Structures are given as C-alpha cells and as structure tokens.
Amino acid sequence: MNDRYDAGYGGAAYELVGYDEYGQPVYRQAPVQQHAHQQPYDPYDPYGQHDQQGYAYDPYTTGAQQAAPSYGTQALDTGHDPYGSYASGAHQDGGSGQPHGAYDPYDPYDPYGQAAAGGPQARVAEQAAYIPQQAGPPDEPEPAARADVAGAEAAGAEPEYRTEQFAFVEEPDGDSEDVIDWLKFTENRTERREEARRRARARVIALAVVLALCAVGGVGWLWYAGKLPGLSSSDAETGGTTAAGAQKRDVIVVHLHDTRNGGTTTALLVDNATTRRGTTVLLPNSLTLTGDDGTTTTLAKSVEDAGADGTQDALDSVLGTSIQGTWRLDTPYLQNLVDLVGNIDVDTDTDVPDPDSKKKDAAPLVHKGENQTLSGKMAVAYATYRAPEESPNAQLERFGQVMQGVLRKLPSDPQAATTTIQTLAQILDPPLTDKELGTFLAGLADLAKGGDCKTALLPVQPDGTLDAEASDSVVKDILGGTAKSPDRDSAVRVLVQNAGGTRDDTDKARVALLNGGFTFLEGGTASARPTSRVLYADAADKENATEVAKTLGLPAGAVTQGKVSSTADVAVLLGQDYEPSS
C-alpha cells in the first residue's frame, strides 16, 4: 500500500499522516528536492502566464507589478501562509536580513493577506501544493472558496458560488414542534367551526322537514275530518272536492215509544264517515209521508200504522236518503240504558214534575239548570215532557238532548258498546242486530266525546211539507238527499176522521178517495156526531170540497167552511149517517 500522495504539480508529494475528526484523511508534504528547471505551481497563474521580467499578476494588488517569488522545498507547517503578504520591492521582517521571498518560520502572518505589523502590504500569489480538501465545520467556508470569491469581487465580476459555501440551517426541534402544534390547533379550530356550521345546517334542515311534515299532517287531518275550509260538505257549492251526495254515511232511525202516555218521537242518527261528524236529526211528527199505495200520512201516523218497515221506506222516499235500520226504543229500555252508562249530564231548559207524585206542590223530579245529572227515570221524564203551552218541537228537542247525553257516555269500543246493547235484552227489528247497533253507536260515541256530534231539527212547514230552501242545510248537507214532499198541486189532500162510524167506514172512504184521485190523510177518530161534514178553510178549496162530498156519496149540504188542519186541503168527519157505497 502506498501511503504517499502525488499532487501532480511540480513534483511535490504528500503522505498520509492520519484522519481528522470528520473521518477525512490528513496529508503532509513529503521532503523532496526541487529541480532547477521545474516551474513552481502558482495557484493564481495555473497556466504559467508570467511576463518576461519575472513578474506575476496579483489580483489583490493594485499598481506596479511585483516580482514573482521563488519557492524552495518547504515543509508543511501550520505557520505557513499560502497568501502571504509582501511589500513592494525587497522586504525584511523584523530586521532578520532575509531577502524578499525567503521563508521565515518565525514570521507572523495574516492568513487573509494582511501583515502582522506595519503598513499595508500587497498580496503576492505564492506557490502552494494542492492538498485534498477536508470537510470543515458546516458554518465555515473553504479557504479556496473564499479566495475565489475575493478574486471575483476584485475583478468586478459576479462571484461564482460553490455548493460547499452554503450551509443549511435546521431549526431546533422545539420550534418545529411549536409550529406543528400551532398548525394543528389552527386546523382543529377550523374543523370545529366547519363542523359547528354543518351541525347548524343539519338542525335547520331537520327543523324545516319536521315543520313541513306537521303542516302536511295537519292539513291531511283537517281534510279527513272535513274541517278544512273550502273542502267540507257545506262548501260543496263553492268548489269543494267531495260533494255532499258523494260522502259515505250510515243512518239509523230511532223511534222512542212512550209506554206511559202514548205517542212516539223520531230521530235519525247519522254517522258521516267522510267528514268524521255525527248528527242527530230530529223529525217532527207532522212531517208528511207518502206510502207505497200513494196515500199521504204523517210521520206519527205512519209509525203507528205502517210500522218500522213502512215508515223507513216512506222516510227514504221523502228525504232522499238511505236508512240502514230502525231502532225501536221504548221508554223502559231508555231508562235502563241511561242507568247502564252511569247517568247522563244535560243542560235542562225547564222543571219536570215527578209523574209518579200525586201532590201538586211536590218538588220537581228534574230541575232546570246547566249540567244536570239525570238518572234513567229522570232522563225518561225529561225526554217525554211537554208543557201544555209548548209546541211539539219542544219535547222533540229534549229527546235530542237525552240522546246526545247517552252517546257521550256510551263506550267507544265496539265490543263494549255491543255488550251494553245486549245487556238491555231488547228484541230489535230485523235486519238490525245487536252487533250492528253496538258498532254503530260506538262510532257515534267516539265523535260525541270529541265534540263532533251535534243535533239538528228538520224544518217542516205547517202543512207538514218540506221547504226545499230551508231544508237544504239538513236534507242536503247532513243526509245527502233531496226533499221530495208530496206535490200540493198534484192531488187534493183529504183528512178523514171517524166521528161515529166503524173502522171499516174509514177504510172504505180511503179507497173511494184514492180512486177519485185524491190524497188520503188518516185523521184518527173524533167525537161521535150524527151527521157527516165536509170542511174547507180557503174559499179556493170549496170546489174541491164539493167534489169530495160527491165521491163519498154525501149530500151537497154537508159541505161547509170551517177549520182544517194545515196538513190537508179538505177535512171530512164521517158521522153515523155515512153509508159507504158498495
């Protein structure tokens, strides 16, 4: 192994002496002899361009040229200055007497070209052997690099920098961690703000969706319940989507039979499944009906004579509705029903005496007042009571109040309501069954508890017919039908009362009048009288009364003007002298 290093310049050689703290090799100049003919290497004149006088160009010296120094073989010493500075001309340092260019190991020097003592000196390039560069501290540039930069600056050119002249400074780890922490904090805060905004937007959207669903649900419920303005049955003429006739209704007629005092009271129970409303329609006994045989009668007479089926058909014809069944409710069953549901609460409009009391000054059974609690007996007494000076409609409206109180106390569960009806042990008129009646009443009870069940009185004229305009609010809107009262101009209405004859006489008179083109009205019986009479109230009906007398075979003298019921045009009293034609 050769430990010598030949620099290749002027025959100088170096040998390896060790390694520095950075692991780089350290060399020193090996002692060799200088050849006389060999030109020493000048690092500032690598191409040997010396002038003829032996002067060399010093880039650091301004003014006259200087003689190029000659170098002998010198040992590498730490005190050697490759950039040694010399004064122009001969120079002696400290009076040593050495000529200029001689090497003095004890001569102090400035490694950057300045003399240790004395005035400024010009820098002369000195031959220096090439030593491989060793990496120094990262913040200290190499001497050669400094020399190149200085030479470029002296020549007025842009200095050329080398890579080894730059040092990259790394910031302390603590500062880097602070910056990273700050970036993380900023990023986290931004993310939190964005997340908060996203949550706020999500809440707003969710709230809007909930409000929209509530609005749609509310409108749907109002539409289903028939409470939406412009869409209820009463607004059908103004553009409602569901006409009154197209709505689904269940209708049952109930007849209250007063077993103590006689007489009947009739009402229609209506359950409108489309509008979710219930109604109790009160029917006056004076309502004119027409039977299947063409005879005209009143509602009260029809219930008594034609029974449940005939009256139901007659009501369907007059009101233009469809009744599903008839519920006959005698007063004892009404009393039991009220007791079963646990009494009822009614706003009574009058005092009702106790029908079982014989004393005139006895306390009333039912007191007038609001929210009066009625037992079964009290409810029956209130529903059938009519004062002597009151109209028949007063008693009819009290019956409606009792029915409303019963509906509010009935169970809303169909099975429970059916059990209540079965407990009455009442025989119903077919085709109505206990289960059908219980289910129907349970539906009405549910509406009554919610305040969606009301009472309405059917308006009837004094003659028993329906006024189309006045009846629209009930017949058309509630029942969905059309009033079809008998035409007053179609036939003369004749009211016949038996005043001394037999029941057979009344039947024969009915046949004779119907065959003669008249409308027969059953008038019941009257006080016995020996002669028959034909009465008319209006002078315009005198001719009609004369025709009635001829039809029945009565003399013309029997025709006279007198009081006639509002439901008839002519009244006939069949006396004991009446002899029906064979």
Beta strands, then each sheet from edge to edge (+ up, - down):
strand 1: 4-6
strand 2: 13-19
strand 3: 25-29
strand 4: 55-56
strand 5: 66-67
strand 6: 85-86
strand 7: 122-123
strand 8: 249-257
strand 9: 264-272
strand 10: 277-283
strand 11: 288-290
strand 12: 296-298
strand 13: 325-330
strand 14: 344-348
strand 15: 369-374
strand 16: 453-457
strand 17: 493-498
strand 18: 519-525
strand 19: 533-536
strand 20: 559-561
strand 21: 570-574
sheet 1: 1+ 2- 3+
sheet 2: 4+ 5-
sheet 3: 6+ 7-
sheet 4: 13+ 8+ 9- 10+ 16+
sheet 5: 11+ 12-
sheet 6: 14+ 15-
sheet 7: 18+ 17+ 21+ 19- 20-
end
